[in-house]
Amino acid sequence: MRGLVLGLTLGFLVSAGSPARAQLLEAWRACVGDGGVNAAQQIRGCSDIIDSAGETPPHRAVALFNRGALYQDQGALPQAMADYAAAVRLAPGLPEANAGQGSAAFANGDYAEAAADFGRALRLRPDDADFWAGRAATRVARGDRAGALADYDQAVQHAPTSGRLLTQRGQAWARFGDENRALADFNRALALNADDAPALANRGALFARKRELDRALVDFDEAIRLRPDLALARSGRAWVWQAKGDTARAAVEYAAAAKLAPGDARAQFDHGYALANGGDLKGAVAAYGAAIAGDPQDAGALNNRGDALLSQGDLKAALADFDKALGIRPEYGLALANRGRARLLSGDPAGAAVDFSMLLQREPADLPARLSRAIAYGAGGQYASALADAEDAVRRAPGSAEALNVRCWVRGMSGQALDAALADCDRSLALKPDAPEAYDSRGFVRLRRGELGPALADYEAALRLRPQMASARFGRGLTALRLGRTEVARADMEAAQATEPTIAADFARYGLTP
C-alpha cells in the first residue's frame, strides 16, 4: 500500500465563476500529484482539502489517505498513522484507508493490528491482490506459515502476471524453509521479465543460502547491473564475498548497500555486522542505530549494538540495549548471555546469575552458560554454588580447557584447595597454551599462595596475549607491589582501574589489597 495515492475525477469540482472551487481544484491537482508537483506541494494540497469546510467527508478521507501515504513514504510514521485513522473514521468503507492503516501498523511492528486492518480492507474489496499480499506479510512476520502462504496464493491468483507478488511469495517460501518452491516462484517472475532486478537479487540470496556461491554471484551481478541502487543485491553480493574469504570486497559492498538505502534496516544491520567484524566498533554502533531506527522491533540489532557498546566499555548503554532486546524477545539466548556478561562487569553478579540460570533452564548442557554462572556465583561470594557449577562443567566436558580454568578460578576465589586450583590451571594451559584467562587465573592462585615470582610471570604472559586485561594488570600491580616495585605497581593498578573501575573492590573481596 505504501506509495499509493488515490485520484479523483476532478471535473466535478469546477463551477464557472467560483474562485473557491477553482482553488479547491488546484489543491486536488497537487494532492494527487498532477502536474509534476513535489511531495511537499502534494502534502500542502491535501492539507488544504482536509481543512476545507466545503469538501465532503468522503473526499476529505481521500485527501487524508493521500497525505498519510506521503508521510509514510517520508518515514513520518506517527503522522501517517494519524491520517489513516482519521480517513477510516470519515469513510469506513474506503478500502485503501483500511489497508493504509494496516501498512502503517505493520511498519510500527503491530502485526496483529495490521492483519486486522488488511482483513477489513479485503472484506470491502476481496479481489485486490495487494491487500492479500499485505495481510500475507503480516502473517509471515507472525510466523503463520499456512495463513501467509494461503494469502499469497490469493494475491497471485488475482494478479498472475505480477512478478512482484511472485517474488514476495518466493520470499515467504524461503522464509519457511521450502527452497524448491521459492526457486520456482523466482524463476516464474524472471520468465515474465528477465530484467526483474528484485527477483534476481532474491534468487541470488536463495543460491547463497544453499552455498551455491558462483550462481548467487551471477544473479547479484546482473541485478546490480540493472539496478545499481538495489541494496538487497549489494548486501547479498557482500555476503558472497565474505563467504569466499574476500572480507575487503565484502566491506566495500556492505558500505555501498548502507549508503544506497539509509532507511533499509537490513542493509544497515549487515553494514554494522561487517564493521564490528572489522574492529570498527564506533561505526558498528552507528550502523546498528540506523537499523534500529528503521525497525525498532529488531531484537538482533539491539543485541548487536549492545555487544559493540559493551566492547567499548559503555556498560549502561549496553545494558539498556539488552533489556530492550529481551523485552521484544524474552527467550533470546544471545541477549540473555550478553546481559549476563554486562551485569557481571557492572558489579551485579546476582543479576548475572539470574540471566545465566534462565539459559540453563532451557538448556542444562549449555557449557558457556554454566561456566558463566559459576563465575557470577563466585563474584557474589557464593563459592559453594560456584564450585558446584564448575564441577558439573568439568564432568560434562573433562577435556575443556575453559571448564578447568573456571574451576581453577573459583577455587582461587574461595581461597581453599589452592593446590587443586593450581593443578586445574596447569591442565588447562596444557590443553590451550595461548589462553590469557588461564594465565590470569594461575597468576591469581600463585599470588594467593605467596609465590610472587611465578605469579608475576603468569600475569605478564596473560598481558602479552591480551594487553587490555584489567584483572591481569591489577594482579601484576599487586604482585609488583609485594616485590617492592612500587612505581610500576601503582601504574599497573591505576591503568586496570581506568579500564574496569570495580577491579580493586573485586580483589579486596578475596583479601588482596595494596
C-alpha positions as CSV (number, residue, x, y, z in Angstrom):
1,M,0.0,0.0,0.0
2,R,2.9,2.4,0.6
3,G,3.3,4.9,-2.2
4,L,-0.2,4.6,-3.5
5,V,-2.0,7.9,-4.0
6,L,-5.7,8.0,-4.8
7,G,-7.0,10.2,-7.6
8,L,-10.5,11.6,-8.2
9,T,-12.3,12.8,-11.3
10,L,-11.6,16.5,-11.0
11,G,-14.2,17.9,-13.3
12,F,-17.0,17.7,-10.7
13,L,-15.1,20.3,-8.7
14,V,-15.2,23.0,-11.4
15,S,-18.1,25.5,-11.2
16,A,-18.0,28.5,-13.5
17,G,-17.4,31.8,-11.8
18,S,-16.4,30.1,-8.4
19,P,-12.9,31.1,-7.3
20,A,-13.2,28.9,-4.2
21,R,-13.9,25.9,-6.3
22,A,-11.1,26.7,-8.7
23,Q,-8.7,26.9,-5.7
24,L,-10.0,23.6,-4.5
25,L,-9.3,22.1,-7.9
26,E,-5.7,23.3,-7.7
27,A,-5.4,21.7,-4.3
28,W,-6.7,18.4,-5.6
29,R,-4.3,18.5,-8.5
30,A,-1.5,18.9,-6.1
31,C,-2.8,16.3,-3.7
32,V,-3.0,13.6,-6.4
33,G,0.4,14.6,-7.8
34,D,-0.9,16.0,-11.1
35,G,1.5,18.3,-12.9
36,G,4.8,17.2,-11.6
37,V,4.5,18.6,-8.1
38,N,6.9,17.5,-5.4
39,A,6.0,15.7,-2.1
40,A,5.8,18.9,-0.1
41,Q,3.4,20.5,-2.5
42,Q,1.3,17.4,-2.5
43,I,1.1,17.4,1.3
44,R,0.1,21.1,1.2
45,G,-2.6,20.4,-1.4
46,C,-4.0,17.5,0.7
47,S,-3.9,19.7,3.8
48,D,-5.9,22.4,2.1
49,I,-8.6,19.9,1.2
50,I,-8.7,18.4,4.7
51,D,-9.1,21.9,6.2
52,S,-11.7,22.9,3.6
53,A,-15.2,23.4,5.1
54,G,-16.7,23.0,1.6
55,E,-15.4,19.5,0.9
56,T,-17.4,16.3,1.7
57,P,-16.3,13.8,4.3
58,P,-15.5,11.0,1.8
59,H,-13.4,13.4,-0.3
60,R,-11.6,14.6,2.8
61,A,-11.0,11.0,3.7
62,V,-9.3,10.5,0.3
63,A,-7.1,13.6,1.0
64,L,-6.2,12.2,4.4
65,F,-5.3,8.8,2.9
66,N,-3.1,10.5,0.3
67,R,-1.4,12.7,2.9
68,G,-0.9,9.6,5.1
69,A,0.8,7.7,2.2
70,L,3.1,10.7,1.6
71,Y,4.0,10.9,5.2
72,Q,4.7,7.2,5.3
73,D,7.0,7.5,2.3
74,Q,8.9,10.1,4.2
75,G,9.2,7.9,7.3
76,A,6.9,10.1,9.4
77,L,5.0,7.1,10.8
78,P,3.1,8.8,13.6
79,Q,1.7,11.4,11.2
80,A,0.8,8.7,8.7
81,M,-1.0,6.6,11.3
82,A,-3.0,9.6,12.5
83,D,-4.1,10.4,8.9
84,Y,-5.0,6.9,8.1
85,A,-7.1,6.6,11.3
86,A,-8.9,9.9,10.5
87,A,-9.6,8.7,7.0
88,V,-11.1,5.5,8.3
89,R,-13.3,7.4,10.8
90,L,-14.6,9.7,8.0
91,A,-15.1,6.9,5.4
92,P,-15.1,3.4,7.0
93,G,-16.0,1.9,3.6
94,L,-12.8,3.3,1.9
95,P,-10.7,0.1,1.5
96,E,-7.5,1.9,0.8
97,A,-7.7,3.8,4.1
98,N,-8.1,0.5,6.0
99,A,-5.2,-1.0,4.1
100,G,-3.1,2.1,4.6
101,Q,-3.7,1.8,8.4
102,G,-2.6,-1.8,8.1
103,S,0.6,-0.8,6.3
104,A,1.4,1.7,9.0
105,A,0.7,-0.7,11.8
106,F,3.0,-3.3,10.0
107,A,5.8,-0.7,9.8
108,N,5.3,0.0,13.5
109,G,5.6,-3.7,14.4
110,D,2.0,-4.1,15.4
111,Y,1.4,-7.2,13.3
112,A,-1.9,-8.3,14.8
113,E,-3.5,-4.8,14.2
114,A,-2.0,-4.8,10.7
115,A,-3.6,-8.2,9.9
116,A,-7.0,-6.9,11.2
117,D,-6.8,-3.8,9.1
118,F,-5.9,-5.7,5.9
119,G,-8.8,-8.1,6.8
120,R,-11.2,-5.1,6.8
121,A,-9.8,-3.9,3.5
122,L,-10.3,-7.3,2.0
123,R,-13.9,-7.5,3.1
124,L,-14.5,-4.3,1.3
125,R,-12.6,-5.3,-1.8
126,P,-11.8,-9.1,-1.9
127,D,-10.3,-9.1,-5.4
128,D,-7.4,-6.7,-4.5
129,A,-4.1,-8.6,-4.9
130,D,-2.1,-6.0,-2.9
131,F,-4.5,-6.3,0.1
132,W,-4.0,-10.1,0.1
133,A,-0.2,-9.6,-0.1
134,G,-0.3,-7.0,2.7
135,R,-2.1,-9.4,5.1
136,A,0.3,-12.2,4.0
137,A,3.3,-10.1,5.0
138,T,1.8,-9.6,8.5
139,R,1.3,-13.4,8.8
140,V,4.9,-14.0,7.7
141,A,6.1,-11.7,10.4
142,R,4.0,-13.6,13.0
143,G,5.3,-17.0,11.8
144,D,1.9,-18.1,10.5
145,R,3.1,-20.2,7.6
146,A,-0.2,-21.6,6.5
147,G,-2.1,-18.3,6.7
148,A,0.7,-16.3,4.9
149,L,1.0,-18.8,2.0
150,A,-2.8,-19.0,1.6
151,D,-2.9,-15.2,1.4
152,Y,0.0,-15.1,-1.1
153,D,-1.8,-17.7,-3.2
154,Q,-4.9,-15.5,-3.3
155,A,-2.7,-12.5,-4.3
156,V,-1.0,-14.4,-7.2
157,Q,-4.4,-15.8,-8.3
158,H,-5.8,-12.2,-8.6
159,A,-2.6,-10.9,-10.3
160,P,-0.9,-14.0,-12.0
161,T,1.4,-11.8,-14.1
162,S,2.8,-9.8,-11.2
163,G,6.5,-10.6,-10.9
164,R,6.5,-8.6,-7.7
165,L,3.9,-10.8,-6.0
166,L,5.6,-13.9,-7.2
167,T,8.8,-12.7,-5.7
168,Q,7.1,-11.9,-2.4
169,R,5.6,-15.4,-2.3
170,G,9.0,-16.8,-3.1
171,Q,10.5,-14.9,-0.2
172,A,7.8,-16.4,2.1
173,W,8.6,-19.9,0.8
174,A,12.3,-19.3,1.5
175,R,11.5,-17.9,5.0
176,F,9.5,-21.0,5.9
177,G,12.2,-23.4,4.5
178,D,10.8,-24.6,1.2
179,E,13.7,-23.6,-1.1
180,N,12.3,-25.5,-4.1
181,R,9.0,-23.6,-4.2
182,A,10.8,-20.4,-3.5
183,L,13.1,-21.0,-6.5
184,A,10.1,-21.9,-8.7
185,D,8.4,-18.5,-7.9
186,F,11.6,-16.5,-8.5
187,N,12.0,-18.4,-11.8
188,R,8.4,-17.6,-12.8
189,A,8.9,-13.9,-12.0
190,L,12.0,-13.9,-14.2
191,A,10.2,-15.8,-17.0
192,L,7.7,-12.9,-17.0
193,N,10.6,-10.3,-17.1
194,A,14.2,-11.4,-17.3
195,D,15.3,-7.9,-16.2
196,D,13.4,-8.1,-12.9
197,A,16.2,-7.0,-10.6
198,P,14.5,-7.7,-7.3
199,A,13.6,-11.3,-8.5
200,L,17.3,-11.8,-9.5
201,A,18.5,-10.5,-6.1
202,N,16.1,-12.8,-4.2
203,R,17.1,-15.8,-6.4
204,G,20.8,-14.9,-5.7
205,A,20.0,-14.8,-2.0
206,L,18.5,-18.3,-2.3
207,F,21.5,-19.6,-4.1
208,A,23.8,-18.1,-1.5
209,R,21.8,-19.7,1.3
210,K,22.3,-23.1,-0.5
211,R,26.0,-22.3,-0.7
212,E,25.9,-22.2,-4.5
213,L,28.1,-19.1,-4.3
214,D,29.0,-18.8,-8.0
215,R,25.4,-19.0,-9.1
216,A,24.5,-16.4,-6.5
217,L,27.2,-14.1,-7.7
218,V,25.9,-14.2,-11.3
219,D,22.4,-13.2,-10.1
220,F,23.7,-10.4,-7.9
221,D,26.0,-9.1,-10.6
222,E,23.1,-8.9,-13.1
223,A,20.7,-7.4,-10.5
224,I,23.3,-4.7,-9.8
225,R,23.9,-4.1,-13.5
226,L,20.1,-3.5,-13.9
227,R,19.7,-1.6,-10.6
228,P,22.9,-0.2,-9.2
229,D,20.9,1.3,-6.4
230,L,19.4,-2.1,-5.2
231,A,20.6,-2.5,-1.7
232,L,19.5,-6.1,-1.4
233,A,21.7,-7.1,-4.3
234,R,24.7,-5.2,-2.8
235,S,24.2,-6.8,0.6
236,G,23.9,-10.2,-1.0
237,R,27.0,-9.8,-3.1
238,A,28.8,-8.7,0.0
239,W,27.8,-11.8,1.8
240,V,29.1,-14.0,-1.0
241,W,32.4,-12.2,-1.0
242,Q,32.6,-12.7,2.8
243,A,31.8,-16.4,2.3
244,K,34.6,-16.6,-0.3
245,G,37.0,-15.1,2.2
246,D,37.3,-11.7,0.5
247,T,36.5,-9.5,3.5
248,A,37.8,-6.3,1.9
249,R,35.4,-6.5,-1.1
250,A,32.6,-7.6,1.3
251,A,33.1,-4.5,3.5
252,V,33.0,-2.2,0.4
253,E,29.7,-3.8,-0.7
254,Y,28.1,-3.6,2.7
255,A,29.1,0.1,2.9
256,A,27.6,0.7,-0.6
257,A,24.3,-1.0,0.4
258,A,24.0,1.0,3.5
259,K,24.7,4.3,1.6
260,L,22.2,3.4,-1.1
261,A,19.5,2.5,1.4
262,P,19.9,4.6,4.6
263,G,16.4,3.7,5.7
264,D,16.7,0.0,5.0
265,A,17.1,-1.8,8.3
266,R,18.6,-4.9,6.8
267,A,21.3,-3.1,4.9
268,Q,22.2,-1.1,7.9
269,F,22.3,-4.3,10.1
270,D,24.6,-6.0,7.6
271,H,26.9,-3.0,7.5
272,G,27.1,-2.9,11.2
273,Y,28.0,-6.6,11.3
274,A,30.8,-6.0,8.8
275,L,32.1,-3.0,10.7
276,A,32.1,-4.9,14.0
277,N,33.9,-7.8,12.4
278,G,36.5,-5.4,11.1
279,G,37.0,-3.9,14.6
280,D,35.3,-0.5,13.9
281,L,33.0,-0.6,17.0
282,K,32.1,3.1,16.8
283,G,31.0,2.7,13.2
284,A,29.1,-0.5,14.1
285,V,27.2,1.2,16.8
286,A,26.1,3.9,14.4
287,A,25.1,1.4,11.7
288,Y,23.1,-0.7,14.2
289,G,21.5,2.5,15.4
290,A,20.3,3.2,11.8
291,A,19.0,-0.4,11.6
292,I,17.1,0.1,14.9
293,A,15.6,3.4,13.6
294,G,14.4,1.6,10.5
295,D,13.0,-1.3,12.6
296,P,12.6,-0.6,16.3
297,Q,11.5,-4.2,16.9
298,D,14.7,-5.7,15.6
299,A,16.0,-7.5,18.7
300,G,19.0,-8.7,16.8
301,A,20.2,-5.2,16.0
302,L,19.6,-4.1,19.6
303,N,21.6,-7.1,20.9
304,N,24.4,-6.5,18.4
305,R,24.6,-2.8,19.2
306,G,24.7,-3.7,22.9
307,D,27.6,-6.1,22.2
308,A,29.5,-3.4,20.4
309,L,28.8,-0.9,23.2
310,L,29.9,-3.5,25.8
311,S,33.2,-3.9,23.9
312,Q,33.7,-0.2,24.1
313,G,33.1,-0.2,27.8
314,D,29.8,1.6,27.8
315,L,28.0,-0.8,30.2
316,K,25.0,1.4,30.9
317,A,24.1,1.8,27.2
318,A,24.8,-1.8,26.5
319,L,22.5,-3.0,29.3
320,A,19.7,-0.7,28.0
321,D,20.0,-2.3,24.6
322,F,20.0,-5.9,26.0
323,D,17.0,-5.0,28.1
324,K,15.1,-3.7,25.1
325,A,16.1,-6.8,23.0
326,L,14.8,-9.1,25.7
327,G,11.6,-7.0,26.0
328,I,10.9,-7.9,22.4
329,R,12.2,-11.5,22.5
330,P,12.2,-12.7,26.2
331,E,13.7,-16.1,25.1
332,Y,16.6,-14.6,23.1
333,G,19.5,-16.6,24.4
334,L,22.3,-14.5,22.9
335,A,20.9,-11.3,24.5
336,L,20.5,-13.1,27.9
337,A,24.1,-14.3,27.7
338,N,25.3,-10.8,26.8
339,R,23.2,-9.1,29.5
340,G,24.7,-11.6,32.0
341,R,28.2,-10.6,30.9
342,A,27.3,-6.9,31.2
343,R,25.7,-7.3,34.6
344,L,28.8,-9.1,35.8
345,L,31.1,-6.4,34.5
346,S,28.9,-3.7,36.1
347,G,29.1,-5.2,39.6
348,D,25.8,-7.1,39.6
349,P,26.8,-10.8,39.9
350,A,23.3,-11.7,41.3
351,G,21.6,-10.3,38.2
352,A,24.1,-12.0,36.0
353,A,23.5,-15.3,37.7
354,V,19.7,-14.9,37.1
355,D,20.3,-14.4,33.3
356,F,22.6,-17.4,33.1
357,S,20.1,-19.5,35.1
358,M,17.4,-18.7,32.6
359,L,19.7,-20.0,29.8
360,L,20.4,-23.2,31.8
361,Q,16.7,-23.8,32.5
362,R,16.2,-24.0,28.7
363,E,19.4,-26.0,28.0
364,P,21.1,-27.6,31.0
365,A,24.0,-28.7,28.8
366,D,24.9,-25.2,27.8
367,L,28.6,-25.2,28.9
368,P,29.3,-21.5,28.4
369,A,26.2,-20.5,30.5
370,R,27.2,-22.9,33.3
371,L,30.7,-21.6,33.4
372,S,29.5,-18.0,33.3
373,R,27.1,-18.7,36.2
374,A,30.0,-20.3,38.1
375,I,31.9,-17.0,37.7
376,A,28.9,-14.9,38.7
377,Y,28.3,-17.0,41.8
378,G,32.0,-16.7,42.7
379,A,32.0,-13.0,42.2
380,G,29.0,-12.8,44.5
381,G,30.7,-14.8,47.2
382,Q,28.6,-17.9,46.7
383,Y,31.6,-20.2,46.4
384,A,29.8,-23.5,47.1
385,S,27.3,-22.8,44.2
386,A,30.2,-21.6,42.0
387,L,32.2,-24.7,42.7
388,A,29.1,-27.0,42.0
389,D,28.7,-25.4,38.6
390,A,32.4,-25.7,37.8
391,E,32.5,-29.3,38.9
392,D,29.4,-30.1,36.8
393,A,31.1,-28.4,33.8
394,V,34.3,-30.4,34.2
395,R,32.2,-33.6,34.5
396,R,30.4,-32.8,31.3
397,A,33.5,-31.7,29.4
398,P,36.6,-33.2,31.1
399,G,38.8,-32.1,28.1
400,S,37.6,-28.5,28.2
401,A,40.4,-26.0,28.9
402,E,37.8,-23.4,29.7
403,A,36.0,-25.6,32.3
404,L,39.3,-26.4,34.0
405,N,40.2,-22.7,34.0
406,V,36.9,-21.7,35.6
407,R,37.3,-24.4,38.3
408,C,40.8,-23.1,39.0
409,W,39.5,-19.6,39.2
410,V,36.6,-20.5,41.5
411,R,38.9,-22.4,43.8
412,G,41.3,-19.5,43.8
413,M,38.5,-17.1,44.7
414,S,37.4,-19.2,47.6
415,G,41.0,-19.4,48.9
416,Q,40.5,-23.1,49.5
417,A,42.1,-26.1,47.8
418,L,44.8,-24.0,46.2
419,D,46.8,-27.0,45.3
420,A,43.9,-28.4,43.3
421,A,43.3,-25.0,41.8
422,L,46.9,-24.9,40.6
423,A,46.6,-28.3,39.1
424,D,43.4,-27.3,37.2
425,C,45.2,-24.3,35.7
426,D,48.2,-26.4,34.7
427,R,45.9,-28.8,32.9
428,S,44.0,-26.0,31.3
429,L,47.2,-24.5,29.9
430,A,48.5,-27.9,28.8
431,L,45.3,-28.1,26.6
432,K,45.4,-24.5,25.5
433,P,48.8,-22.8,26.0
434,D,47.7,-19.5,24.4
435,A,44.8,-18.7,26.7
436,P,45.3,-15.4,28.6
437,E,42.4,-16.3,31.0
438,A,44.2,-19.4,32.3
439,Y,47.5,-17.5,32.9
440,D,45.5,-14.8,34.7
441,S,43.8,-17.5,36.9
442,R,47.1,-19.2,37.6
443,G,48.8,-15.9,38.5
444,F,45.9,-15.2,40.9
445,V,46.3,-18.6,42.6
446,R,50.1,-18.2,42.8
447,L,49.6,-14.7,44.3
448,R,47.3,-16.2,47.0
449,R,49.9,-18.9,47.6
450,G,52.6,-16.2,48.0
451,E,54.6,-17.5,45.0
452,L,55.4,-13.9,43.8
453,G,57.9,-14.7,41.1
454,P,55.8,-17.3,39.3
455,A,52.7,-15.2,39.8
456,L,54.4,-12.2,38.1
457,A,55.5,-14.4,35.2
458,D,51.9,-15.7,34.7
459,Y,50.4,-12.2,34.7
460,E,53.0,-11.0,32.2
461,A,52.1,-13.9,30.0
462,A,48.4,-13.0,30.2
463,L,49.1,-9.4,29.3
464,R,51.3,-10.3,26.3
465,L,48.3,-12.2,24.9
466,R,45.7,-9.6,25.9
467,P,47.2,-6.2,26.9
468,Q,43.9,-4.7,28.0
469,M,43.1,-7.5,30.5
470,A,42.2,-5.5,33.7
471,S,42.4,-8.4,36.1
472,A,45.8,-9.5,35.0
473,R,47.1,-5.9,35.1
474,F,45.8,-5.3,38.6
475,G,47.1,-8.6,39.7
476,R,50.5,-7.8,38.3
477,G,50.4,-4.5,40.1
478,L,49.7,-6.2,43.4
479,T,52.4,-8.7,42.8
480,A,54.9,-6.0,41.9
481,L,54.0,-4.0,45.0
482,R,54.8,-7.1,47.2
483,L,58.1,-7.4,45.3
484,G,58.9,-3.7,46.2
485,R,58.4,-2.3,42.7
486,T,56.2,0.5,43.9
487,E,56.2,2.8,40.9
488,V,55.4,0.0,38.3
489,A,52.8,-1.4,40.7
490,R,50.9,1.9,41.0
491,A,50.9,2.4,37.2
492,D,49.5,-1.1,36.6
493,M,46.8,-0.7,39.3
494,E,45.7,2.7,38.0
495,A,45.6,1.5,34.4
496,A,43.5,-1.5,35.4
497,Q,41.0,0.7,37.4
498,A,40.7,3.0,34.4
499,T,39.6,0.1,32.3
500,E,37.5,-1.7,34.9
501,P,36.5,0.6,37.8
502,T,35.4,-2.2,40.1
503,I,38.6,-4.2,39.9
504,A,40.1,-3.1,43.2
505,A,36.9,-3.9,45.0
506,D,36.8,-7.3,43.4
507,F,40.3,-8.2,44.6
508,A,39.6,-6.8,48.0
509,R,36.7,-9.3,48.4
510,Y,39.3,-12.0,48.1
511,G,41.5,-10.4,50.8
512,L,44.0,-9.0,48.3
513,T,44.6,-5.2,48.8
514,P,47.5,-2.9,48.1
